[in-house]
Amino acid sequence: MKSLILKTNINCSACVARVTPSLNELVGPNNWTVDINNPDKILKIETNIVKKDDVISILKKVGFIAESL
């Protein structure tokens, strides 16, 4: 598996809860994490299938931004 690592504006547990259904549907539960303690709010996704642009698009739909580091 490869890792996608993105800088986000997901900054609290409520934000994580908002993105959870979408990310679980896109990449599956247990295939992603958000480090809300990191100043860059790092989203790490383990996948062989999903593309970075798909992740950015799905996050935008639920009101968040993401960009490559």
Wavefront OBJ file of the C-alpha trace (Angstrom):
o trace
v 0.000 0.000 0.000
v 1.049 3.554 -0.577
v 0.448 6.465 1.753
v -1.253 9.698 0.797
v -0.287 12.484 3.186
v -2.233 15.730 3.080
v -2.338 18.961 5.047
v -5.930 19.744 6.086
v -8.038 22.109 8.138
v -9.614 19.229 10.104
v -8.800 20.601 13.535
v -10.959 18.938 16.210
v -12.750 15.718 17.075
v -16.062 17.157 15.822
v -14.397 17.826 12.459
v -13.075 14.264 12.369
v -16.611 13.034 13.065
v -17.906 15.077 10.098
v -15.406 13.575 7.648
v -15.558 10.006 8.992
v -18.537 8.748 6.943
v -17.111 10.117 3.695
v -13.560 8.865 4.261
v -14.775 5.478 5.463
v -16.829 5.123 2.293
v -13.966 6.266 0.068
v -11.015 4.383 1.585
v -12.527 2.159 4.266
v -12.391 2.357 8.027
v -8.965 1.909 9.584
v -7.251 3.092 6.378
v -6.956 6.730 7.407
v -5.991 8.920 10.364
v -5.946 12.635 11.118
v -3.357 14.067 13.488
v -5.251 17.053 14.882
v -2.364 17.769 17.268
v 0.018 18.441 14.385
v -0.002 22.117 13.312
v -0.597 20.980 9.707
v -3.528 18.704 10.712
v -2.074 15.772 8.764
v -4.431 13.324 7.065
v -2.718 10.024 6.259
v -4.440 7.496 4.016
v -3.233 4.000 3.201
v -4.476 2.960 -0.242
v -3.572 1.395 -3.539
v -6.666 2.600 -5.361
v -7.767 6.063 -4.256
v -6.164 9.129 -5.810
v -5.219 12.307 -3.975
v -7.677 14.359 -6.047
v -10.528 12.056 -4.986
v -9.701 12.673 -1.327
v -9.465 16.431 -1.838
v -12.814 16.424 -3.649
v -14.648 14.391 -0.998
v -13.300 16.602 1.792
v -14.373 19.729 -0.086
v -17.927 18.344 -0.308
v -18.131 18.171 3.503
v -16.561 21.598 4.003
v -12.847 20.959 4.472
v -9.716 21.627 2.480
v -6.687 19.449 1.860
v -3.456 19.926 -0.019
v -0.245 18.049 -0.622
v 2.629 18.614 1.736
l 1 2 3 4 5 6 7 8 9 10 11 12 13 14 15 16 17 18 19 20 21 22 23 24 25 26 27 28 29 30 31 32 33 34 35 36 37 38 39 40 41 42 43 44 45 46 47 48 49 50 51 52 53 54 55 56 57 58 59 60 61 62 63 64 65 66 67 68 69
